[in-house]
Amino acid sequence: MMNKGAMRKQVQAEEATPVARHFVLIPAAGSGSRFGAKVPKQYLELGGGRTVLECTVAVFLAEPWISRVVVVVQADDPLVMRLPGLRHPKVLLVRRGGQTRRDTVLNGLTALAQRGMIEAHDWVHVHDAARPGIDSASLQRLAAYLEYEPCGALLCVPVTDTVKRIDSRASLAANNEYRSGGTVDRSRLWLAQTPQTFRFAALRKALEAHPNVTDEAGAIEAEGGRPRMVAGTRRNLKITTPEDLIMLRILLGMKPADVE
């Protein structure tokens, strides 16, 4: 049993610990060139007259513990202002998209700092605009781990398919010929999803120091961190191809407004 002095110190320590707020940052500055549509994939209709981006933002707006949803787009984006789903007091639109995902995320973090809206200890959940399948249960599970994970965490799913390594011989690569070079042990492989969540100051510092990373967890790892991997769901897939869009509509029970 604690004595009164120890209890007093514990209470004082708890009172001195600042309460971290939760910010969502959605990089939505990509062109979606791999998708091959006339507009970036985040502006394609997912269902019910709403775009992919609107559906993604709506999931976070439904969570009362989220303080702010920051959407970062290109400076000359002509489409974002047409989205009624982004006209919400919690949504902050930042027109400072970069050449890469890392640049866009870093620009969004800088915008928050310049506005004096965020503190060093606050959590930032970076989430792909093209992942509208994220669900509340996964977000709650991720947030629960943050209570005792000082480094941060990200949603992931284990690899279930057999993974083949491509034969790397130059003669095959020159002819665009792909042949199996062996089977990879999948038992220790997981697929990274989003959100990827880290403290504001730590994430900003890591991204500034490592310009070539492909995701936020990679920047934290490069700084020596070991983020917690939290089990996600396969419906939280990233729309990259037209087939992905069709699959997600099926999973979410949605259809375009012009389909009866």
Rosetta blueprint (number, residue, H / E / L):
1 M L
2 M L
3 N L
4 K H
5 G H
6 A H
7 M H
8 R H
9 K H
10 Q H
11 V H
12 Q H
13 A H
14 E H
15 E H
16 A H
17 T L
18 P L
19 V L
20 A L
21 R L
22 H E
23 F E
24 V E
25 L E
26 I E
27 P E
28 A L
29 A L
30 G L
31 S L
32 G L
33 S L
34 R L
35 F L
36 G L
37 A L
38 K L
39 V L
40 P L
41 K H
42 Q H
43 Y H
44 L L
45 E E
46 L E
47 G E
48 G L
49 G L
50 R E
51 T E
52 V H
53 L H
54 E H
55 C H
56 T H
57 V H
58 A H
59 V H
60 F H
61 L H
62 A L
63 E L
64 P L
65 W L
66 I E
67 S E
68 R E
69 V E
70 V E
71 V E
72 V E
73 V L
74 Q L
75 A L
76 D L
77 D L
78 P L
79 L L
80 V H
81 M H
82 R H
83 L L
84 P H
85 G H
86 L H
87 R L
88 H L
89 P L
90 K L
91 V E
92 L E
93 L E
94 V E
95 R L
96 R L
97 G L
98 G L
99 Q L
100 T L
101 R H
102 R H
103 D H
104 T H
105 V H
106 L H
107 N H
108 G H
109 L H
110 T H
111 A H
112 L H
113 A H
114 Q H
115 R L
116 G L
117 M L
118 I L
119 E L
120 A L
121 H L
122 D L
123 W E
124 V E
125 H E
126 V E
127 H L
128 D L
129 A L
130 A L
131 R L
132 P L
133 G L
134 I L
135 D L
136 S H
137 A H
138 S H
139 L H
140 Q H
141 R H
142 L H
143 A H
144 A H
145 Y H
146 L L
147 E L
148 Y L
149 E L
150 P L
151 C L
152 G L
153 A E
154 L E
155 L E
156 C E
157 V E
158 P E
159 V L
160 T L
161 D L
162 T L
163 V E
164 K E
165 R E
166 I E
167 D L
168 S L
169 R L
170 A H
171 S H
172 L H
173 A H
174 A H
175 N L
176 N L
177 E L
178 Y L
179 R L
180 S E
181 G E
182 G E
183 T E
184 V E
185 D L
186 R L
187 S L
188 R L
189 L L
190 W E
191 L E
192 A E
193 Q E
194 T E
195 P E
196 Q E
197 T E
198 F E
199 R E
200 F H
201 A H
202 A H
203 L H
204 R H
205 K H
206 A H
207 L H
208 E H
209 A H
210 H L
211 P L
212 N L
213 V L
214 T L
215 D L
216 E H
217 A H
218 G H
219 A H
220 I H
221 E H
222 A H
223 E L
224 G L
225 G L
226 R L
227 P L
228 R E
229 M E
230 V E
231 A E
232 G L
233 T L
234 R L
235 R L
236 N L
237 L L
238 K L
239 I L
240 T L
241 T L
242 P H
243 E H
244 D H
245 L H
246 I H
247 M H
248 L H
249 R H
250 I H
251 L H
252 L H
253 G L
254 M L
255 K L
256 P L
257 A L
258 D L
259 V L
260 E L
